[in-house]
Amino acid sequence: MAKIDARRVAAFLADPGACRVVLLHGDDPGLIRERAEALVRSVAAGDALCLVEVPRDGLRSAGLLAAEAASSPLTGGRCLIRVRDVGDGVAPANAAKAALAGPGPGLVVMEAPELRTTSALFKAIDASPRGAVIACYRERGAELSASINRILQELAVTAEPAAVEWIAQRLGEDRMLLRRELEKLALFVGQGGRATQEAAVACIAEGSALDLEEALMAAMAGEIATADKALASAFAEGANAVQVVRSALRHIQRLQLAALAVAGGAAASAAVENLRPPVFFRHKPAFERALRLWRLEALEIAGTGLLEVERRTKTTGLPAEIIARNAIVGLARQALARR
């Protein structure tokens, strides 16, 4: 069975069949959790006696997962054994091998964010016909838009394409935040309703997402104090360093698209108006100011610099928030100098 193709994931989560061990791995913990809970619903079907939570330390006993999977619930059906935050090492790999080789109907679900594909655990499950590996990476583009529409459909609402684009642009980095905000939007428009971009802005554009957008708009327009204050609010509301850096990179990429249009003869206002998803009306003046300050070459250099900043947040051991904050304030200083 091994790796589950992205097109087959939904069907597999609804019915894992004779699979014995499922490994959920990738850089999106929220998506890992969401898919694990989908398996809990399809296998345990709401029966608490069919769900067994095994702590990560329990993997030190190589036979524990196999023993739990071999047992039958008192109420019948199939057990699901869930292990969260699994890391690499000999013990998890041995526990998975024992479960794969053992008897019984139970299904073991191992959640392993950031697990490398070269790890012993990954190889053990990937090599078994009774194992399944599902990659849970952060979604982007058409894949993310499709997920937004699917989640809204589950919540009995629909959304205009412009609203889906706007949501994807602002909430795509964190699956759990995305689902939580979509649940708010569904309540806002009501069951059977259709969300417009205005409804999405009214319901979702608050907290860290809005503060972060304010910070980036101000930074690229050279408004240092405003950018720093908004960024502090974004961090206080729960934004993380990687989210900030990636949002800044997307913002610069949008400026590059507009700058290319201007280079082709378009007016700055028209270039901003034609961006998709649309620039929030309140932010258009700041976006146009930034467009007049930054040349294409400078935007390219800034984007390359942000890729290096993201690497430093993950590898240097320095406080990631400080690295990200210094990078955004640095962009604001560059913009101010360009005035």
C-alpha positions as CSV (number, residue, x, y, z in Angstrom):
1,M,0.0,0.0,0.0
2,A,2.8,2.4,1.1
3,K,2.4,6.0,-0.1
4,I,-1.2,7.2,-0.6
5,D,-1.5,9.4,-3.7
6,A,-3.0,12.9,-2.9
7,R,-6.0,12.0,-5.1
8,R,-6.8,8.9,-3.0
9,V,-6.3,10.4,0.4
10,A,-10.0,11.4,1.0
11,A,-11.2,7.9,0.0
12,F,-8.6,6.2,2.2
13,L,-9.5,8.3,5.2
14,A,-13.1,7.3,4.8
15,D,-12.2,3.6,4.5
16,P,-8.6,2.5,5.3
17,G,-9.5,-1.1,4.5
18,A,-7.1,-3.8,5.8
19,C,-4.3,-1.3,6.4
20,R,-2.5,-1.9,9.7
21,V,-0.3,1.2,10.3
22,V,-0.8,4.7,9.0
23,L,2.0,7.2,9.1
24,L,1.0,10.9,8.8
25,H,4.0,13.1,8.3
26,G,4.9,16.5,6.9
27,D,5.3,20.2,7.8
28,D,1.6,21.0,8.5
29,P,0.7,19.7,12.1
30,G,-2.8,21.0,11.6
31,L,-3.4,18.9,8.5
32,I,-1.8,15.9,10.2
33,R,-4.2,16.3,13.1
34,E,-7.2,16.8,10.8
35,R,-6.5,13.6,8.9
36,A,-5.9,11.6,12.1
37,E,-9.2,12.7,13.4
38,A,-10.9,11.7,10.1
39,L,-9.5,8.2,10.6
40,V,-10.7,8.2,14.2
41,R,-14.2,9.0,12.9
42,S,-14.2,6.4,10.2
43,V,-12.8,3.6,12.3
44,A,-13.9,4.3,15.9
45,A,-17.3,5.8,14.7
46,G,-17.7,7.8,18.0
47,D,-17.2,4.7,20.3
48,A,-14.8,5.7,23.0
49,L,-14.0,2.0,23.7
50,C,-12.7,1.8,20.1
51,L,-10.1,4.5,20.6
52,V,-6.8,4.0,22.4
53,E,-4.3,6.9,22.9
54,V,-0.8,5.7,23.4
55,P,1.8,8.3,24.7
56,R,5.0,8.7,22.7
57,D,7.0,7.2,25.6
58,G,4.8,4.0,25.3
59,L,6.8,3.2,22.1
60,R,9.7,2.1,24.2
61,S,7.8,-1.1,24.6
62,A,8.1,-2.7,21.2
63,G,5.0,-4.9,21.6
64,L,2.6,-2.4,23.0
65,L,1.1,-1.1,19.7
66,A,0.9,-4.7,18.4
67,A,-0.9,-5.8,21.6
68,E,-3.4,-3.0,21.4
69,A,-4.1,-3.5,17.7
70,A,-4.7,-7.2,18.4
71,S,-7.4,-6.6,21.0
72,S,-11.1,-6.4,20.1
73,P,-13.3,-3.7,21.7
74,L,-16.0,-4.9,24.1
75,T,-18.6,-3.3,21.9
76,G,-17.3,-4.9,18.8
77,G,-15.8,-3.2,15.8
78,R,-12.2,-2.2,15.2
79,C,-9.8,-0.4,17.5
80,L,-7.9,2.7,16.5
81,I,-4.6,3.2,18.3
82,R,-3.4,6.8,18.0
83,V,0.2,8.0,18.8
84,R,0.9,11.7,18.6
85,D,4.2,13.6,18.0
86,V,6.2,10.5,17.1
87,G,9.9,11.2,16.4
88,D,12.6,9.3,14.7
89,G,14.6,6.5,16.4
90,V,14.9,2.8,16.8
91,A,12.0,2.4,19.3
92,P,9.2,3.9,17.1
93,A,10.5,1.9,14.1
94,N,10.5,-1.4,16.1
95,A,7.0,-0.7,17.5
96,A,5.7,0.0,14.0
97,K,7.3,-3.2,12.7
98,A,5.7,-5.3,15.5
99,A,2.3,-3.8,14.8
100,L,2.6,-4.4,11.1
101,A,3.5,-8.0,11.7
102,G,1.0,-8.7,14.4
103,P,-2.6,-10.1,14.3
104,G,-5.9,-8.5,14.9
105,P,-8.1,-5.9,13.2
106,G,-6.8,-2.7,14.9
107,L,-5.4,0.3,13.0
108,V,-2.4,2.2,14.4
109,V,-2.2,5.9,13.4
110,M,1.2,7.5,14.0
111,E,1.5,11.3,13.7
112,A,5.0,12.4,13.0
113,P,5.4,16.1,12.0
114,E,8.7,16.9,10.3
115,L,9.7,13.2,10.1
116,R,12.4,12.7,7.5
117,T,11.8,10.3,4.7
118,T,15.2,8.7,5.4
119,S,14.2,7.8,9.0
120,A,13.9,4.2,10.1
121,L,10.2,4.6,11.0
122,F,9.3,6.0,7.5
123,K,11.2,3.2,5.8
124,A,9.6,0.5,8.0
125,I,6.0,1.6,7.2
126,D,6.7,2.5,3.6
127,A,8.1,-1.0,2.8
128,S,5.2,-2.9,4.2
129,P,2.1,-3.9,2.2
130,R,0.1,-3.4,5.4
131,G,1.4,0.2,5.9
132,A,0.3,3.5,4.5
133,V,2.2,6.7,4.3
134,I,0.4,10.0,3.9
135,A,2.3,13.3,3.3
136,C,0.7,16.3,5.0
137,Y,2.5,19.3,3.6
138,R,1.2,22.9,3.6
139,E,-1.2,23.4,0.7
140,R,-0.9,26.2,-1.8
141,G,-2.6,27.3,-5.0
142,A,-5.4,25.3,-6.5
143,E,-4.9,22.5,-3.9
144,L,-5.5,25.0,-1.0
145,S,-8.5,26.6,-2.7
146,A,-10.0,23.1,-3.2
147,S,-9.5,22.3,0.5
148,I,-11.2,25.6,1.5
149,N,-14.2,24.8,-0.7
150,R,-14.4,21.3,0.7
151,I,-14.3,22.4,4.3
152,L,-17.0,25.0,3.6
153,Q,-19.1,22.3,1.9
154,E,-18.7,20.2,5.1
155,L,-20.0,23.2,7.0
156,A,-23.0,23.5,4.6
157,V,-22.0,26.9,3.0
158,T,-20.4,28.0,-0.2
159,A,-18.1,30.9,-1.1
160,E,-17.5,33.1,-4.1
161,P,-14.1,32.5,-5.9
162,A,-12.9,35.9,-4.8
163,A,-13.6,35.0,-1.2
164,V,-11.8,31.7,-1.5
165,E,-8.8,33.5,-3.0
166,W,-8.8,36.1,-0.3
167,I,-8.9,33.4,2.4
168,A,-6.2,31.3,0.8
169,Q,-3.9,34.3,0.6
170,R,-4.2,35.1,4.3
171,L,-4.8,31.8,6.1
172,G,-3.1,29.1,4.0
173,E,-0.1,28.5,6.3
174,D,-1.9,27.0,9.3
175,R,-4.5,24.3,8.7
176,M,-6.0,24.5,12.2
177,L,-6.3,28.3,12.0
178,L,-7.8,27.9,8.6
179,R,-10.5,25.5,9.8
180,R,-11.3,27.5,12.8
181,E,-11.7,30.7,10.8
182,L,-13.9,28.9,8.2
183,E,-16.1,27.6,11.0
184,K,-16.5,31.3,12.1
185,L,-17.3,32.3,8.5
186,A,-19.9,29.5,8.2
187,L,-21.7,30.8,11.4
188,F,-21.5,34.3,10.1
189,V,-23.2,33.6,6.7
190,G,-25.5,30.9,8.1
191,Q,-26.2,27.4,7.0
192,G,-26.9,27.2,3.2
193,G,-25.4,30.7,2.8
194,R,-22.8,31.9,0.3
195,A,-19.8,33.9,1.6
196,T,-18.7,36.9,-0.4
197,Q,-15.3,38.5,-0.1
198,E,-16.8,41.3,2.0
199,A,-18.2,38.7,4.4
200,A,-14.8,37.0,4.6
201,V,-13.1,40.3,5.3
202,A,-15.7,41.2,8.0
203,C,-15.4,37.8,9.7
204,I,-11.8,36.8,9.3
205,A,-9.7,39.9,8.9
206,E,-8.9,40.3,12.5
207,G,-6.3,39.3,15.1
208,S,-2.8,38.3,13.9
209,A,-3.8,38.0,10.2
210,L,-4.9,41.6,10.0
211,D,-2.1,42.9,12.2
212,L,0.4,41.1,10.0
213,E,-1.0,42.5,6.8
214,E,-1.0,46.0,8.3
215,A,2.7,45.5,9.3
216,L,3.7,44.4,5.8
217,M,1.8,47.2,4.1
218,A,3.4,49.8,6.4
219,A,6.9,48.2,6.1
220,M,7.0,48.3,2.3
221,A,5.8,51.9,2.3
222,G,8.6,52.9,4.7
223,E,6.4,53.5,7.8
224,I,8.7,52.0,10.4
225,A,6.8,52.8,13.6
226,T,3.5,51.6,12.3
227,A,5.1,48.4,10.9
228,D,6.8,47.6,14.2
229,K,3.7,48.2,16.3
230,A,1.5,46.1,14.0
231,L,4.1,43.3,13.9
232,A,4.2,43.3,17.7
233,S,0.4,42.9,17.8
234,A,0.6,40.1,15.2
235,F,3.1,38.2,17.4
236,A,0.9,38.8,20.5
237,E,-2.1,37.4,18.6
238,G,-0.3,34.2,17.9
239,A,1.6,34.8,14.6
240,N,4.9,32.8,14.4
241,A,8.2,33.8,12.7
242,V,7.9,31.5,9.7
243,Q,4.4,32.7,9.0
244,V,5.6,36.3,9.1
245,V,8.5,35.7,6.8
246,R,6.4,33.7,4.3
247,S,3.7,36.3,4.4
248,A,6.3,39.0,3.7
249,L,7.6,37.0,0.7
250,R,4.1,36.6,-0.7
251,H,3.6,40.3,-0.3
252,I,6.8,41.1,-2.2
253,Q,5.8,38.6,-4.9
254,R,2.5,40.5,-5.4
255,L,4.4,43.8,-5.6
256,Q,6.6,42.2,-8.2
257,L,3.5,41.3,-10.3
258,A,2.2,44.8,-10.0
259,A,5.7,46.2,-10.8
260,L,5.8,44.1,-14.0
261,A,2.5,45.5,-15.1
262,V,3.7,49.0,-14.5
263,A,6.9,48.2,-16.5
264,G,4.6,47.1,-19.3
265,G,2.9,50.5,-19.4
266,A,0.0,50.1,-16.8
267,A,-0.7,52.9,-14.3
268,A,0.1,52.0,-10.7
269,S,-3.6,52.1,-9.7
270,A,-4.6,49.8,-12.5
271,A,-1.8,47.4,-11.7
272,V,-3.0,47.2,-8.1
273,E,-6.6,46.9,-9.1
274,N,-5.9,43.9,-11.4
275,L,-4.1,41.8,-8.8
276,R,-5.8,38.6,-7.7
277,P,-6.8,38.1,-5.0
278,P,-7.7,41.8,-4.8
279,V,-5.9,44.1,-2.5
280,F,-8.1,45.0,0.4
281,F,-9.6,48.4,-0.3
282,R,-8.2,49.9,2.9
283,H,-4.7,48.9,1.9
284,K,-4.6,50.1,-1.7
285,P,-3.0,53.5,-0.9
286,A,-0.1,51.9,1.0
287,F,0.3,49.2,-1.7
288,E,0.5,51.9,-4.4
289,R,3.0,53.9,-2.3
290,A,5.2,50.8,-2.0
291,L,4.9,50.1,-5.7
292,R,6.3,53.6,-6.5
293,L,9.2,53.1,-4.0
294,W,10.4,49.7,-5.0
295,R,12.0,48.8,-8.4
296,L,11.8,45.2,-9.7
297,E,15.5,44.6,-9.0
298,A,15.2,45.7,-5.4
299,L,12.1,43.5,-4.9
300,E,13.9,40.5,-6.2
301,I,16.8,41.1,-3.8
302,A,14.4,41.6,-0.9
303,G,12.6,38.3,-1.8
304,T,15.9,36.4,-1.9
305,G,16.9,37.9,1.4
306,L,13.6,36.7,3.0
307,L,14.4,33.1,1.9
308,E,17.7,33.4,3.8
309,V,15.8,34.8,6.8
310,E,13.5,31.8,6.9
311,R,16.5,29.5,6.8
312,R,18.0,31.4,9.8
313,T,14.8,31.1,11.8
314,K,15.1,27.3,11.6
315,T,18.9,26.7,11.8
316,T,20.7,29.4,13.8
317,G,19.3,28.7,17.3
318,L,18.6,32.5,17.7
319,P,15.1,33.6,18.7
320,A,13.1,33.2,15.5
321,E,10.7,36.0,16.4
322,I,13.6,38.5,16.7
323,I,15.1,37.4,13.4
324,A,11.7,37.8,11.6
325,R,11.0,41.1,13.3
326,N,14.4,42.6,12.4
327,A,13.9,41.5,8.8
328,I,10.5,43.3,8.5
329,V,11.8,46.4,10.2
330,G,14.9,46.3,7.9
331,L,12.5,46.3,4.8
332,A,10.8,49.3,6.3
333,R,14.1,51.2,6.7
334,Q,15.0,50.4,3.1
335,A,11.6,51.8,1.9
336,L,12.1,54.9,4.0
337,A,15.5,55.4,2.5
338,R,14.0,55.1,-1.0
339,R,11.7,58.0,-0.3
